[in-house]
């Protein structure tokens, strides 16, 4: 999830310092074709970044990838994907990406908007809403029937926060339908939609159901076919809950400080936190969202502008939340999203000049914000130094 307030200032300083270096013309990254682990000098140079990070935060396996102009300049994985069976992480090894699932859901919503199947102003619940009365029984609690697609995208629905009472982390035996119905009936919204920014995993769970209602297909299937396949991505899927249910080539997640990654109902968190991917696949996705040389864009420029325009309710500053992305310079700068769950730390980022990067780990520390911040800094350092 986005960096909390007490660490955001330092992170933003690093982010925008790196962005400034790019803007004033620091040496360009040489363009390498994607092949194996890349050139030998690339391996030596980048190991000096990732290996200390892995040691400091006790990261068994890590994967990172970078592209410039739509071409990979770095693509590497290292460490133990499965320590028990001594399995090394490879470039195609899959990791849970946690909150990085939200930009995937947002891009899917905006593709449906482009196709005329949705509008940002569409109500979600109630007789006039997309989901009608499928969840819960009218009359709803105050504000529920006022929630729009845009409120869910921008985390401004007015409540359902990602805190200790996060609905997505409780009642693990319930399916999505029961969880949504119970939450909107028993967890009142605390403010009028559109007036406050409150980060909400539950809101993005609802967006997954909006996608299903509009398309008539399961969320996972629709995204795989209509968003990921046009990017040339196969193999990305929604995670399963238990270690024995892992996908082929998926890492084992390591909890620290008594966290258990396999107690989470991750499959229920599909559209908010549920995807597994490699860093290579995440960079492919980033390259296709707005396009790159010889890569067609998933979305039109005007749609990109709408998606990356900051939410009005988000506090003023250099970095703000838009619709599924944190953005810099009021949407004219970089876009990014971090991700954190027990056993998972992740980041993906697209700079204003079109460089794309992703980094994912199979653990997290506590307080996890420290590791989140360090991963931001690591990613920017790599962007500035890879293959110089």
C-alpha positions as CSV (number, residue, x, y, z in Angstrom):
1,X,0.0,0.0,0.0
2,X,1.2,3.6,-0.3
3,X,3.9,4.8,2.1
4,X,2.3,6.1,5.3
5,X,2.7,9.8,6.3
6,X,5.6,9.4,8.7
7,X,7.9,7.9,6.0
8,X,6.4,9.5,2.9
9,X,8.4,12.8,3.1
10,X,11.8,11.0,3.0
11,X,10.7,8.6,0.2
12,X,9.3,11.4,-1.9
13,X,12.5,13.4,-1.6
14,X,14.4,10.4,-3.0
15,X,11.9,9.8,-5.7
16,X,11.9,13.3,-7.0
17,X,15.7,13.7,-6.6
18,X,16.0,10.7,-9.0
19,X,13.4,12.1,-11.3
20,X,15.3,15.4,-11.4
21,X,18.5,13.6,-12.4
22,X,16.6,12.0,-15.3
23,X,15.1,15.4,-16.4
24,X,18.5,17.1,-16.5
25,X,20.0,14.5,-18.7
26,X,22.0,12.0,-16.7
27,X,23.7,9.4,-18.9
28,X,21.2,7.2,-20.7
29,X,20.9,3.5,-19.9
30,X,22.3,1.4,-22.8
31,X,19.6,-0.7,-24.5
32,X,20.1,-4.4,-24.1
33,X,17.9,-7.1,-25.6
34,X,16.2,-9.2,-22.9
35,X,18.3,-12.4,-22.7
36,X,19.1,-14.6,-19.7
37,X,20.6,-12.6,-16.9
38,X,21.9,-10.0,-19.4
39,X,25.5,-8.9,-19.8
40,X,28.2,-9.9,-17.2
41,X,28.8,-6.2,-16.2
42,X,25.1,-5.9,-15.5
43,X,25.3,-8.8,-13.1
44,X,28.2,-7.4,-11.2
45,X,26.9,-3.9,-11.0
46,X,23.3,-4.8,-9.9
47,X,24.3,-7.4,-7.4
48,X,25.9,-4.6,-5.4
49,X,22.4,-3.2,-5.0
50,X,20.1,-6.2,-4.5
51,X,22.3,-8.4,-2.4
52,X,22.8,-5.9,0.5
53,X,19.1,-5.2,0.4
54,X,18.4,-8.9,0.7
55,X,20.8,-9.3,3.6
56,X,19.5,-6.3,5.5
57,X,15.9,-7.3,5.3
58,X,16.4,-11.1,5.4
59,X,14.9,-11.5,1.9
60,X,15.2,-15.2,0.7
61,X,14.2,-14.4,-2.9
62,X,14.0,-11.3,-4.9
63,X,13.2,-10.4,-8.5
64,X,13.7,-7.1,-10.3
65,X,13.4,-5.8,-13.9
66,X,13.9,-2.5,-15.7
67,X,13.0,-1.4,-19.2
68,X,13.9,1.7,-21.2
69,X,12.0,2.7,-24.4
70,X,10.1,-0.5,-24.1
71,X,13.2,-2.8,-24.1
72,X,14.5,-4.6,-21.1
73,X,17.9,-3.4,-19.8
74,X,17.8,-5.5,-16.6
75,X,15.9,-8.6,-15.7
76,X,17.2,-10.7,-12.8
77,X,16.1,-12.9,-9.9
78,X,18.2,-14.2,-7.0
79,X,18.0,-16.1,-3.8
80,X,16.0,-19.1,-2.7
81,X,12.4,-19.4,-3.9
82,X,12.0,-22.5,-1.8
83,X,14.6,-23.0,0.9
84,X,13.4,-26.5,1.9
85,X,13.9,-27.8,-1.7
86,X,16.9,-25.5,-2.4
87,X,15.1,-24.0,-5.4
88,X,16.6,-20.9,-6.8
89,X,14.5,-18.0,-8.0
90,X,14.5,-17.4,-11.7
91,X,13.3,-14.6,-14.0
92,X,10.0,-16.3,-14.5
93,X,9.5,-17.1,-10.8
94,X,6.1,-15.9,-9.5
95,X,5.5,-13.8,-6.4
96,X,2.5,-12.4,-4.7
97,X,2.4,-8.7,-5.6
98,X,-0.1,-7.6,-2.9
99,X,-1.4,-4.0,-3.6
100,X,0.2,-3.9,-7.0
101,X,-3.0,-5.7,-8.0
102,X,-4.9,-2.3,-7.6
103,X,-3.3,-0.7,-10.7
104,X,-4.2,-3.8,-12.7
105,X,-7.8,-3.5,-11.6
106,X,-7.8,0.3,-12.3
107,X,-6.5,-0.3,-15.9
108,X,-9.2,-2.8,-16.4
109,X,-11.9,-0.4,-15.2
110,X,-10.6,2.3,-17.5
111,X,-10.5,-0.1,-20.5
112,X,-14.2,-0.7,-19.8
113,X,-14.8,3.0,-19.6
114,X,-13.2,3.5,-23.0
115,X,-15.5,0.8,-24.4
116,X,-18.5,2.6,-23.1
117,X,-19.4,-0.1,-20.6
118,X,-18.8,2.0,-17.5
119,X,-18.6,5.6,-16.3
120,X,-16.7,7.0,-13.4
121,X,-19.9,8.5,-12.1
122,X,-21.9,5.3,-12.1
123,X,-23.4,4.4,-8.7
124,X,-22.4,1.0,-7.4
125,X,-25.1,-0.1,-4.9
126,X,-28.9,0.3,-4.8
127,X,-31.6,-0.1,-7.5
128,X,-29.8,2.4,-9.8
129,X,-26.3,1.0,-9.1
130,X,-24.2,-1.4,-11.2
131,X,-24.4,-4.1,-8.5
132,X,-28.1,-3.3,-7.8
133,X,-29.2,-5.1,-4.6
134,X,-27.0,-8.2,-5.1
135,X,-25.2,-7.4,-1.8
136,X,-27.1,-6.5,1.4
137,X,-30.6,-5.4,1.7
138,X,-31.9,-1.8,1.3
139,X,-32.3,0.5,3.0
140,X,-28.6,0.8,3.2
141,X,-26.6,2.6,5.8
142,X,-25.9,6.3,5.1
143,X,-23.8,7.1,2.0
144,X,-23.6,3.5,0.7
145,X,-26.0,4.2,-2.2
146,X,-24.0,7.3,-3.0
147,X,-20.7,5.5,-3.7
148,X,-19.5,5.7,-7.3
149,X,-16.9,3.8,-9.3
150,X,-14.7,6.9,-9.0
151,X,-15.0,6.9,-5.2
152,X,-13.7,3.3,-5.1
153,X,-10.9,4.0,-7.5
154,X,-9.7,7.0,-5.5
155,X,-10.2,5.5,-2.0
156,X,-12.7,8.2,-1.2
157,X,-15.8,6.1,-0.6
158,X,-15.8,7.4,3.0
159,X,-14.6,4.4,5.0
160,X,-13.8,0.7,5.0
161,X,-10.2,1.4,5.8
162,X,-7.2,-0.9,5.5
163,X,-6.5,-0.9,9.2
164,X,-6.8,-3.5,12.0
165,X,-10.5,-3.7,11.1
166,X,-9.9,-4.2,7.4
167,X,-12.8,-6.4,6.2
168,X,-10.5,-8.2,3.8
169,X,-8.4,-9.6,6.7
170,X,-11.3,-10.9,8.8
171,X,-13.9,-13.7,8.5
172,X,-11.6,-15.7,6.2
173,X,-14.1,-18.4,5.8
174,X,-16.6,-16.1,4.0
175,X,-16.8,-15.8,0.3
176,X,-16.8,-12.3,-1.4
177,X,-20.6,-12.1,-1.6
178,X,-21.1,-12.7,2.2
179,X,-18.2,-10.4,3.1
180,X,-19.5,-7.5,1.0
181,X,-23.1,-7.9,2.2
182,X,-22.1,-8.0,5.8
183,X,-19.6,-5.1,5.5
184,X,-22.0,-2.7,3.9
185,X,-24.7,-3.6,6.4
186,X,-22.6,-3.5,9.6
187,X,-19.6,-1.3,8.9
188,X,-21.0,2.2,8.4
189,X,-19.2,4.8,6.2
190,X,-17.9,7.6,8.3
191,X,-17.9,10.5,5.8
192,X,-19.7,11.6,2.7
193,X,-18.1,9.9,-0.4
194,X,-15.6,12.1,-2.1
195,X,-14.6,14.2,0.9
196,X,-11.9,12.1,2.6
197,X,-9.1,9.9,1.4
198,X,-9.1,6.5,3.3
199,X,-7.0,3.7,1.8
200,X,-9.4,0.8,1.3
201,X,-8.6,-2.8,0.2
202,X,-12.3,-3.5,0.5
203,X,-13.1,-0.8,-2.1
204,X,-11.0,-2.6,-4.7
205,X,-12.6,-5.9,-3.8
206,X,-15.9,-4.2,-4.8
207,X,-14.4,-3.0,-8.1
208,X,-13.6,-6.6,-8.9
209,X,-17.3,-7.4,-8.6
210,X,-18.2,-4.4,-10.7
211,X,-15.9,-5.8,-13.5
212,X,-17.7,-9.2,-13.2
213,X,-21.1,-7.6,-13.3
214,X,-20.4,-5.5,-16.4
215,X,-18.5,-8.2,-18.3
216,X,-20.4,-11.3,-17.3
217,X,-17.0,-13.1,-16.6
218,X,-15.0,-13.9,-13.5
219,X,-12.6,-11.1,-12.6
220,X,-9.5,-13.2,-13.1
221,X,-10.6,-14.6,-16.5
222,X,-11.6,-11.2,-17.9
223,X,-8.3,-9.5,-16.9
224,X,-6.2,-12.4,-18.2
225,X,-7.9,-12.3,-21.6
226,X,-8.5,-8.6,-22.1
227,X,-5.6,-6.9,-20.3
228,X,-2.7,-9.3,-19.7
229,X,-2.9,-11.3,-23.0
230,X,-2.6,-8.1,-25.2
231,X,0.6,-7.4,-23.2
232,X,2.0,-10.8,-24.1
233,X,1.6,-12.0,-20.5
234,X,0.7,-15.5,-19.7
235,X,1.0,-17.3,-16.3
236,X,-0.2,-14.4,-14.1
237,X,-3.0,-15.6,-11.9
238,X,-4.8,-15.1,-8.6
239,X,-2.9,-16.7,-5.7
240,X,-4.1,-19.6,-3.7
241,X,-4.2,-19.5,0.1
242,X,-2.1,-22.4,1.2
243,X,1.6,-23.3,0.6
244,X,0.6,-26.7,-0.8
245,X,-1.7,-24.9,-3.3
246,X,1.1,-22.8,-4.8
247,X,1.2,-22.3,-8.5
248,X,4.0,-24.0,-10.5
249,X,7.1,-21.9,-10.2
250,X,5.7,-19.8,-7.3
251,X,8.0,-18.9,-4.3
252,X,7.4,-19.9,-0.7
253,X,6.5,-16.9,1.4
254,X,8.4,-16.3,4.6
255,X,6.8,-14.6,7.6
256,X,8.8,-12.5,10.0
257,X,7.8,-11.4,13.5
258,X,5.2,-14.1,13.8
259,X,3.4,-13.2,10.6
260,X,2.0,-16.2,8.7
261,X,1.5,-15.5,4.9
262,X,-0.6,-18.6,4.6
263,X,-3.3,-17.5,7.1
264,X,-4.5,-14.8,4.6
265,X,-7.5,-15.5,2.3
266,X,-5.5,-14.1,-0.6
267,X,-7.7,-15.6,-3.3
268,X,-10.6,-13.6,-1.9
269,X,-8.5,-10.4,-2.3
270,X,-8.2,-11.0,-6.0
271,X,-8.8,-7.4,-7.3
272,X,-7.2,-5.7,-4.4
273,X,-4.1,-7.8,-3.5
274,X,-4.5,-11.2,-5.1
275,X,-2.3,-11.4,-8.2
276,X,1.0,-13.4,-8.6
277,X,3.5,-12.3,-11.2
278,X,7.2,-12.1,-12.1
279,X,8.9,-8.7,-12.2
280,X,9.3,-9.2,-15.9
281,X,5.6,-9.5,-16.4
282,X,5.0,-6.4,-14.3
283,X,7.3,-4.4,-16.5
284,X,5.6,-5.8,-19.6
285,X,2.3,-4.6,-18.1
286,X,3.7,-1.1,-17.4
287,X,5.1,-0.8,-20.9
288,X,1.7,-1.5,-22.4
289,X,-0.5,0.7,-20.3
290,X,0.6,3.9,-22.0
291,X,2.6,2.2,-24.8
292,X,6.2,2.5,-25.8
293,X,8.2,2.5,-29.1
294,X,6.7,-0.5,-31.1
295,X,4.4,-1.3,-28.2
296,X,0.7,-0.4,-28.6
297,X,-1.0,1.3,-25.6
298,X,-3.8,-0.4,-23.7
299,X,-5.3,3.0,-23.0
300,X,-5.8,6.2,-24.9
301,X,-3.8,9.4,-23.8
302,X,-7.0,11.1,-22.5
303,X,-7.8,8.0,-20.5
304,X,-4.3,7.9,-19.1
305,X,-4.8,11.5,-18.1
306,X,-8.0,10.7,-16.2
307,X,-6.4,7.7,-14.5
308,X,-3.4,9.7,-13.3
309,X,-5.2,12.9,-12.2
310,X,-4.9,13.1,-8.4
311,X,-8.0,12.6,-6.3
312,X,-9.3,16.0,-5.1
313,X,-9.6,14.7,-1.5
314,X,-5.9,13.6,-1.3
315,X,-3.7,16.0,0.6
316,X,-1.7,18.5,-1.5
317,X,1.9,17.6,-2.1
318,X,4.5,16.3,-4.6
319,X,3.1,12.8,-4.6
320,X,-0.7,12.1,-4.5
321,X,-3.0,9.2,-5.1
322,X,-4.9,9.2,-8.4
323,X,-7.0,6.3,-9.6
324,X,-5.1,3.1,-8.8
325,X,-1.7,4.8,-8.8
326,X,0.4,7.2,-6.7
327,X,1.5,9.9,-9.1
328,X,4.1,12.7,-9.0
329,X,3.8,16.3,-10.2
330,X,-0.1,16.2,-10.3
331,X,0.0,13.3,-12.8
332,X,2.7,14.7,-15.1
333,X,5.5,12.8,-13.3
334,X,6.0,9.2,-12.4
335,X,3.3,6.7,-11.5
336,X,3.9,3.9,-9.0
337,X,2.4,1.6,-6.4
338,X,3.9,-0.3,-3.5
339,X,2.5,-3.5,-2.1
340,X,2.8,-5.2,1.3
341,X,1.3,-8.2,3.0
342,X,2.7,-10.8,5.3
343,X,5.4,-12.5,3.3
344,X,5.3,-10.0,0.4
345,X,6.9,-6.7,-0.5
346,X,6.6,-5.2,-4.0
347,X,6.9,-2.1,-6.1
348,X,6.3,-1.1,-9.7
349,X,7.0,2.3,-11.1
350,X,6.9,4.1,-14.5
351,X,8.9,7.3,-14.8
352,X,7.9,10.4,-16.7
353,X,10.3,9.5,-19.5
354,X,8.8,6.0,-19.9
355,X,11.3,3.9,-18.0
356,X,9.5,1.0,-16.2
357,X,10.7,-1.0,-13.2
358,X,9.4,-3.6,-10.8
359,X,10.9,-5.4,-7.7
360,X,9.3,-8.1,-5.6
361,X,10.3,-10.0,-2.5
362,X,8.9,-13.1,-0.7
363,X,9.0,-11.6,2.8
364,X,8.5,-8.4,4.7
365,X,9.9,-7.0,7.9
366,X,8.3,-5.0,10.7
367,X,7.7,-2.1,10.7
368,X,7.1,-2.9,7.0
369,X,7.2,0.8,6.1
370,X,10.9,0.8,6.5
371,X,11.4,-2.0,4.0
372,X,8.8,-0.3,1.6
373,X,10.8,2.9,1.7
374,X,14.1,1.1,1.2
375,X,12.7,-0.7,-1.8
376,X,11.7,2.7,-3.4
377,X,15.3,4.0,-2.9
378,X,16.8,0.7,-4.2
379,X,14.6,0.9,-7.3
380,X,15.6,4.5,-8.0
381,X,19.3,3.8,-7.5
382,X,19.0,0.9,-10.0
383,X,17.2,3.1,-12.5
384,X,20.0,5.6,-12.4
385,X,22.9,3.2,-12.6
386,X,21.9,0.0,-14.5
387,X,24.1,-0.6,-17.5
388,X,25.7,2.8,-17.5
